[in-house]
Amino acid sequence: MNKLRAAITAVGHYVPEKVVTNFDLEKLVDTNDEWIRTRTGIRERRVAESGATSDLAVPAVQNLLKNRGIGAEQIDVIIFATVTPDMFFPATACVLQEKIGAKNAWGFDISAACSGFVYAISVGTQLIETGAYKKVLVVGADKMSSIMDYTDRNTAILFGDAAGAVLLEPSTEETLGVIDHKLYSDGTGGQYLYMKGGGSLNPPSHETIDQKMHYLVQDGKAVFKVAVMGMADVSAEILERNKLTGADVDWLVPHQANLRIIDATANRMGLDKSKVMINIDKYGNTTAATIPLCLSEWWHAGKVKKGQNIILASFGAGYTWGAVYVKWAY
Ligand code: UT7
């Protein structure tokens, strides 16, 4: 029997209107545009002035549904990747379900930080491959501004808010769709990128607030070293095991944490920079949203075509990392 494949059949994205430039941040912390640009590649990021992470996802999904020409009630499953859920529970997938009217779906959240979308695609792909589900909505969205310490120059400059989504359906052509995926995690990295407060370890109290435990903390240098290796290694691995070289790849869609990490990954894959989707300059690091945001922006610009070989790659807190090989289906 032929293998049932999952294909991406629609994309959508949303970014809030408010733009925060490096120059704006110069007024908040001891930093400057030149440092931020040369060390990270970021020029500006978007910040949601109201609403929650699910409110970023709603217009992204509505955009996707319109592109596919279907109604929300046709969605079978919602997988929502985020580290900034609306609340601990109910799952943001359920909040989104209600807001978009996906009344026939069930859903759950995935917490894998910057690798959340890549993890979610892998899980969604396997739900399609079993034959049990026909329409799996995979969302990557984060309102990073809700966990940012805007007095900490090490982190405040890096992150932004956004949402992206893709629809997975059984592929109508056996050679097209999600061909391969490889995921990793390493819990020893948890000490370098985390938010300590608010959970069962440090339930909210005056003390946790005073100690700023509800903000993201990162040892940038430590994460940088392993991120460069992790993202490059897993990207090279997914090429090798699918007998591809850089010349076969049409697009690398890397998690957008730092332009220097993206460049190192492209170099390791032997890939020309023109084949790398990069929008970190406009949006910064939007955590689970970076990859679907790129895919949707490039698709809307008419640059993603049927049959193209596309590699998604990420590295993030956990540590978590992974890569996905997609042969674009539409
Ligand atoms: O997405 C999830 C995974 N996360 C990542 O992949 C992020 C990985 N890490 C990074 O991207 C980089 O480490 C950062 C962009 C976070 C930092 O860049 P860096 O080149 O590693 O800088 P650094 O932390 O080593 O800091 C170098 C210097 C320090 O000053 P001294 O000690 O050399 O005097 C910092 O205090 O730059 C200083 N610095 C800043 N200066 C101006 C740190 N942040 C800033 C800032 N503006 N915002």
Boltz pocket constraint, residues with backbone or C-beta under 6 A from the ligand:
constraints:
  - pocket:
      binder: B
      contacts: [[A, 30], [A, 31], [A, 32], [A, 35], [A, 36], [A, 39], [A, 40], [A, 114], [A, 153], [A, 154], [A, 157], [A, 219], [A, 220], [A, 221], [A, 222], [A, 223], [A, 224], [A, 227], [A, 256], [A, 257], [A, 258], [A, 261], [A, 285], [A, 315], [A, 316], [A, 317]]
      max_distance: 6.0
